Amino acid sequence: MDAGGSAMTTYGIPLLVLATTRSAALTGLAFALEWIPRLGAFAVAGAMVDRYGATRVFRLASAARAAVVLVAALVLAQLSGGGPSTTITVMLLAAGTGVLTEFSYIAAETVGGVASREAGERAHRVQAVLLGIDQVATLAGPALAGLLLQWAGATAMLVTIAAFSLLAAAFTSRRHDKGHAAVAEPVLQGLRTGWSTLRSLPALGWLVTGLAVSNLATGLLQAAAPVIVVQQMGRSTADVGLIWSVAAVASLVAVAACRGAIDRWDLWPVGALCATIAASACLAVSLTHTYHAYLVLIAVLMAGEGGMTVVLRTLRSHLVPKAAFGSTLGLTVLLLLAPFPVAGLLVAAAPPALLGHVITACAVLQALGLGLAFKRLRTDPALRTRPA
């Protein structure tokens, strides 16, 4: 339920901004506002989960997101046209839902880390299932958000997000609280703990660095998709959602394939292959100008990203100590998502006619970053043999 609400929020709110403001710059700015608060939220959320437990954080975040979305739906229903009040409302909605979504995400990921450690050397299969849940939500969420926005309006889309959030809070069980630390740390101390843990694990550090560089290109494509597809290609908001739904199908297939591949060839070969696929597809996206080619190439890109995510989550669950998992998770995701608001600001600042050149530059940077990271990881034993 939480993954469904999160997917609709992440992909649907930029579409809502474009539909209400008709501005490419404001759409990019909304994408940045959706992600900038998440940077602080990720770091704080990890420490809060360690301190108060996953259940409490998850329930409060889900319920608060439902409340924020319902308030925004009521306000937008009373406003007419696309004036400043509407713009301010959708911008605040983007920022507020971004923060709350990531608190619930960190809580769920902490529980996933516990399940992975209990699974031992089969942890990559647990992570593949958890990632599959996210991808199923990404399959349905963007398409549902786009269809509701196009055919039923903003209120219907926002009410649906609120319903998913309330169901997420209702279905949570207290047994998941076993994932938090036995001794709670202050928030700032938790951040220092996460940083110290990450510095002590060079394999995880290099992988996070490479994926952070890659995420600049991925984030740019997410932020620019409404502008490129709706304004430049003349397609509908539902067509934007369809792109990410098809990409989720491709990512699901890649995740399923990675389970057996990691069993047979270990982490590094699978990660390196997925990185090559993702970088090649992103370079090709920057050169295409048709909707169907754009759809297929983004699907291939996200398949490669899905494979690399399985590698990252498996390595993280093996290497990070249980007591510091929430704090380290918050810090690593903070680093991974730092490029997303930068991508939104690039879309806001760049003229729509120059977006193709910006995407090309970020695709080249992605290829260089992933290449360097996996070259350094080639001889690291952590990616060669899964510890029992």
Number of C-alpha atoms within 10 A of each C-alpha: 18 24 22 24 27 28 26 26 28 22 24 29 29 28 32 26 27 22 19 18 19 15 15 24 22 21 29 31 26 30 34 28 22 27 28 21 19 28 24 16 21 29 28 23 30 35 33 27 30 29 21 16 25 32 24 17 24 26 23 14 25 29 21 20 28 24 16 17 25 19 16 20 21 13 15 20 13 9 12 9 10 14 11 9 14 20 17 11 17 23 22 16 23 27 19 20 26 25 22 26 26 27 27 30 22 28 30 21 22 28 21 22 25 18 17 23 20 13 14 15 16 17 26 27 21 22 26 25 18 17 22 22 16 18 26 18 21 29 25 20 28 32 25 22 32 27 21 20 22 17 12 11 16 23 19 15 25 27 18 20 26 24 17 22 28 22 17 21 23 13 10 14 11 10 10 18 18 14 25 27 20 13 8 17 19 13 19 13 13 27 22 16 21 25 16 13 21 22 13 13 14 15 24 22 16 21 22 20 18 21 23 24 24 27 21 25 27 26 22 26 22 22 29 26 24 29 25 22 21 19 16 15 13 12 14 17 26 20 20 27 27 22 23 26 24 22 25 28 20 22 27 26 16 23 28 18 14 26 23 13 14 20 14 11 13 19 25 23 17 22 26 22 14 25 29 15 19 29 26 19 22 26 21 16 24 20 14 13 14 12 17 11 14 20 20 16 22 26 23 25 26 26 26 27 25 30 29 26 19 30 27 21 23 25 22 24 25 20 18 22 13 19 17 21 30 36 34 27 27 33 28 22 19 19 18 20 22 20 24 27 26 20 29 29 22 21 29 22 15 16 11 16 9 10 20 17 13 16 25 18 14 24 27 16 17 27 22 15 21 25 17 15 21 22 14 14 20 15 12 14 13 20 23 15 14 19 13 10
